[in-house]
Each structure stands twice: as C-alpha cells, then as structure tokens.
C-alpha cells in the first residue's frame, strides 16, 4: 500500500522499502532495480531513490533476476543521506565479479551547464500533471542559468520491447536453478523427478514469474532466437549508443519516472501490458547501465507524489546527488 494513499499501489518491486522510508519507520532502505523497481516506488511515495551505475554496488546475496540490468540501490529522504550510503557501500566485491573498482569517493566534481529533455517522452500518454511538474522544473533551471536542450533519441521507443525480451530471457536462465532439488521450495507430493520439477515450479512461482519464464523460453527457442533475442540485443546496443551521444551534448537528462502517478490497487492486475507500460521511462536506463536518481517533484491536485528522474553518464552518481540539491532549492 502507498504511504500517502493506502488505496493505491506503492510501486514495485521494492515498494515496501519505499513506504518504510516515506513513513519514517526507517532512516533509509535498500532496494533492487532491474527496470525501475527503486525509482518507481520512490516516485509514488515522494522520496529519493537511486539506481546506481551498473556494477557500483555488490549484488551478493540478492536473488538474480536479470543479471545484465540488476542493480542494488537505496531509498532516502535526502540527497545527503544517499551520498553517505553510497560512500559506505560502493566498491569491488570478490563475491560479485561485475562490481567496479571504487570510483565513487574519488569522483571529481564537474560543472553542469546543459540539461537534456527527451522529446519522445513529452506526449499525451504522460499524465498532464507530471508533464507540468517537469516543465516547472525546467523553467526553474532556466532561471538559474542552465541551458535546456531537446534530445532526439529515436530508439528509446523500442526500449520497452527490448527489455521484455532480454529480461525474461535472463529470468528464465536465472530461475532455472529453482528446481526443488538444490534449495528453496520443494513440492511434497511428487512421485518422480519430472513431478518434482513441475510441481515445485508450479507451486513456488507466482503468475508473473511464470509469465516471464514462458516468454524467456519462447524468445530463446531455436526457431525464434534470431527474430527476438538477437534483434533485441542489437537494439540495446543502439540504445546505449544514443545515451552516449546524448551525454556528449548535455550533462544530465531530466525525465518523468513513470507516465502516471500511483494507480489504484488491483487496477491493472488483469492487464499486464498496461502494467508494463508504467516502466516505459525507467527501463531504457537499466538497458544502458547509466545512473538515475528519482527526486520528489511536488504533488498532483489529488495529493499524490510526483517524481522526476535525473539521469547521468556512467559513474556520475556522486555528481547527480550534488545536482539534486540544486533541483531541491525550488521546493
């Protein structure tokens, strides 16, 4: 349940962590972000949520979902708290070979002059009050002397499709270890090996887990691998290149976190495609591996929090947090 309105969703999948921070139950909380699972709950509950640069924080001990996009990050009430957590937790870990050498504490502060806006994200599919909140932040930045640059990133419109091919493929692989033999849940009434596999996985996984496993097996199957998975990986490479090109023109990018504020509990339960669309602005960032900070940006007329996200080039996490304080000066 949402911290502000308990008839609405908290965001996901790290919604409980966001609510605990928003309600001052804890000072900070950890979360994992595969396609927006820190930033969306942060946005829906009116707090800060950081998806760091891929490889900045160890994932040791986290159940693997999509190994090429999973990151661990944090929820806080302030940018300073987030900075402290990143100082403590970033760095290499022998138990996670994807971790980067610690760059965070030695980050050199760079001047910020240009902020990019992705024009493809400013359309009628995005809630009007969220668009107005973005416009207001941009006007504030202009008044402080920053240049606002319109960015053309045409491949981003394919990012959601790419994500829901690449991620289920990795989910299928990672969750195959939950077979009832080695660890985790095991079906009690299985009579043979096949039944152990079938009943354990049927009982142990919820419908969304099963949906992604089935999609993943489909896109990896011999007849469809080239048509789906290989094509998606090529498109992902183009998305990475578009972010690199964008950051050659601007210092940071400012976009909404999601196209809508928190929706009603159960509202989208029977429409998974509509639910997936809520990730349209967050998943490209995971595919590219760049850092993104969800920041509170006011409320709707109904009192629901609005979140915007500040996106930077790889390893700019510390400077993103410094610039977030500039954006907070308007509040």
Secondary structure, DSSP 8 states (H G I E B T S, - for coil): --SS-TTB---SSSHHHHHHHHTTSSS-EEEEESSSTTHHHHHHHTSEEEE--TTSB--TTS--S-TTT-EEEEEESSHHHHHHHHHHHBS-BTTBTT-----STT-------EEEEEGGGSSTTS-HHHHHHHHHHHHHHHHTT-EEEEE--GGGGGHHHHHHHHHHHHHHHHHTT-SSSSSS---SS--SHHHHHHHHHHHHS-HHHHHHHHHHHHHHSTTTTIIIIIHHHHHHHHHHHHHHHHHHH-SEEEEESSSSS--BTTTTTT-HHHHHHTTTTTHHHHHHT--EEEEEEEE-TTS-EEEEEEEESTT-HHHHHHHHHHHHTT-
